[in-house]
């Protein structure tokens, strides 16, 4: 196996070119008429069409849509892992800020310990070994894995491996955290626990988070806003603020959020029927 190539792919970190950064007031980044098409032996398939929205600094934005509508493609474009066919993603910051990407397949490195997994991105950044291991252990404490620092991924549960993936993204101090259905493979109890863990981390660090999910309840529980995507070729059909006060918890806030959940269901059903 080419460990170097595989590791670079699985980390999911990208730094947009300096020319990609443009200033938009009070906005961390903006998708401006992003379209994307896949071309194969059977022709071209439009995945995204004129997707436009902005995300403010420290916002937690959830993107909801049916499976296969292009949510993951959009997130990869935001991360800089894929180029749009047309349109652009423009960032406010003038630095080469990196975004940490967390996907449903937790993407841990089986040949590395838990500590070395979390510290991997810091190693790529040139941080000395002792410093990166110390920082990794601080974040392992925060995600409840301090007792497993010297274990290997195969010795962890699925939920623990997902916490490890989140810890690896968070430890980089990336201002933007991109999450592609990170809890989709978890059982209901572990999923609720991980949602609480994520909200706790976000409340402490106040990073910008873009969270892709097909679970409406999850989006309402986590997000400041919920963006709804139409079926393919996808566009943003609604941008809905979530006004539930924080901190939030399950199931209390989902009871209060019932009318909003119903509204989102109806909007998604309506777009599917068109």
N, C-alpha and C positions, 0 to 999 in steps of 0.2 A: 504493500500500500504506500502511496505517496503521502506521508503524514503531513508534510508541509502544505501541499495543495489542499488536502482535505481539511486541515485545520483552518486555513484562511477562509474557506467556504463556510464552515460551520460557525465561525465566530460571528459572521454577519455584521461586520463593521465597515463603514464606508465614509470617506471624506470627500465631499464635493469639491470640485476645482474652485479656485478663488474667483474665477469669472462668473460662477453660478450664484454668488452672494449679492443680493440687492436689498436695499433698505425698504421695509414696509412698516409704517409706524405701529408700535405696540404689538407687533406680530413676530412670532419666532420663524414661521415660514408660511408660504402661500403656494398652493397648487393653482396654476393659471392655465386653464383650458388644456389640461393634460389628456391626451388621447394615446391609445396604444393598440397596435394590431400585431397578431402573430401570423407569420407566413410559413406555410408548410407545403407538403406535396399536394394537398387537396385545396390549396388556395389560401386566401387571407381571412382571418377571423378577427373582428373588432372586439376587443376586450373592454376598453375604456373610451368614452367619447366626451370631450370637453368637460372634464372634471375640474371644478373650481371651488375652492374654499380656503380659508386661512385658519391658522392655529396660533393663539396668543401664548406668550411666555407663561410657563407653569400651568397651562391648561391640561385637563385630562379629557381627551376627546375620544369617543367610541364611534367606530364605523360598523354599521349593521347592514347586512344584505344576505340574500339567499346564497347557498353554496354555488360556487362557480361563476359568480357575477363579476369577479375581478378585484375583490378586496385585497387578496394577497399580492396581486400584480401591482396595485397601487402602492402598497406598503413597500415593496421592493424598489419602486421608482423613487419614493420619498427617501429611502435609505441610500440611494445612489448605486444600488446593485443592478439596476436595469435602466436603460434610457427610454424615455417616452418617444413615440413616433412623432408627436408634435406637442407643443406646449412646454411648460417648464415648471420646476419647483424652485422658488426663490426664497432665500434665507435672509433674515435681518442681520445676523451676526457677521462680522467681517473676519472672524477667525475661521480656521479650518476645523470647525466643530464636528465631532463624530457622533453618530447615532448608534445606540446599542439595539440590536435586533434580537428578539426572543420569539421563537416559533414553537408550534405545538410539539414537533419532534425535538426534544430538548437539546440534542446536538452536543452532548458531553463527549469529552475525549477519553475513551476507555483506558488508555495507557497512562493517564495522568491521575494523580491523587486529587481529591476534592479541592485542596488548597491550590494546587498547580493549575487546575481547571479554572478557578476563579481568577488567578493571577495571570492567566495567559495573555490577555489583552495588554496588561501592564508590561509584560515582558516584551511584547511587540513594540511598545512605546519606549523601550530602552530604560525602564526603571530598574535600579539595582535589585538583586535577588532578595536581600534581607528586607528592604523597604516594601517591595511588592508582596512578599509573604505576610508581613505585618499588616498591611492594608487588607489583604485578602481575609485574614483571620478576623479582623474587625467586622467585615461584612458577613462572614459566616456566622458570627454571633448574632447579627441582626436578623438573618433568615433562619435561625434555629439549627444550624449545622455545625456548630463549634465542636461538638463531640465526635464529629465524623471527618475532621480535617484531614486525617491521614488515610481515610478509606478510599476505595476506588468506586467509580459510578455503579458497577454491577452489584455492589454491596448495599446500594441505596434503594429505597422504594421509588415508585414512579413520581410521587409527590415530592420526595426529597430531591430527585434529579431535576425536577422543574424548578425548585427553589435554588438549586445550584446554577441553573441557566440564568435565572433572574439575578442572582448574586454576581455572576460574571459580567452581566450588562451594567448593573448598578455600580460596581466597583470602579468602572472606568471614569466615573463622574461625567459621563456624557450628558449634555444638556437636554438631549432628546432621546426618549426611550420608546422604541417601536415594538409592538407586541402583536403577533399574528396568532390568534386563538391559542394562547399559551396554556390554557386550562382545559382544552377540549377533550383530552384523553383521560382526564381524571374522573374518579367517582365523585358523586354529589357532595359527600362530606369533605373530602380533601379539597374539592373545588372551592367550597365556601371558605375553608381555612386559608387557601391561597389568595382568594379575593381580599380577605381581611389583611393578610400579610402585605399584599401589594399596596393597599390603601395606607397602611401604616408607613411603609417605605416612602410612598409619594408624599404623605403629609409631613414627614421629617425632612425630605430633601427638596420638595416642590419643583421637580423637574417637569418638563413638558412630556406628556405621554399621549401617544396615539395607539389605541387598542382596537384591534379588529376582532369581531365576534359575530356569530349568527344568533346568539342568545340575547334576546331583548331584555330579559330581567337582569342579566349581568351588565348590560350596557347602562341601564337606568341606575343600578346599584353603584357603579363605578364612576360614571362620567359626569363632567360639567355640561357637556353637550353630546348629542347623539346625531350623527350624520347617517342618513338613510340612502342606500344605493339601489338603483333600479336594476332589473335583470340586464344581462349583457345585450348590447354594449352599454356598460354602466355609466351612469352620471349621478350626481347628487340630487335627489328629489326633495329632500327636506333637511333642515338644520334646526334641531330642536333643543332648546336649553332645558337642563334638568335643575329644577329649583329646590329639590329636597335638601334640607340643611345637612351639613357635615358636623361631626362624623356620622357615617351611615353604618347600618348593620342589617343583617338578614335574621328573621324575616320582617322585622318591624317596618323598615323603609320600603319594602316591596309592597306592603299593604297600602301605605300612603301613596306609593307610586302607581297603584293600579290603574287609575284613569289615563296616565301617561303611557303605560304599557299597552293599554287597549288602543290608544290613538296610534301608536307606532305600528301595531299589528294591522290596523285598518289601512294605513298608508302603504305598507308593504304589500298587502293583499291587492289593493287597488292598482299598484304599479305592475304587479304580476299579471293582471287581467287585461292590461292594455295591449 
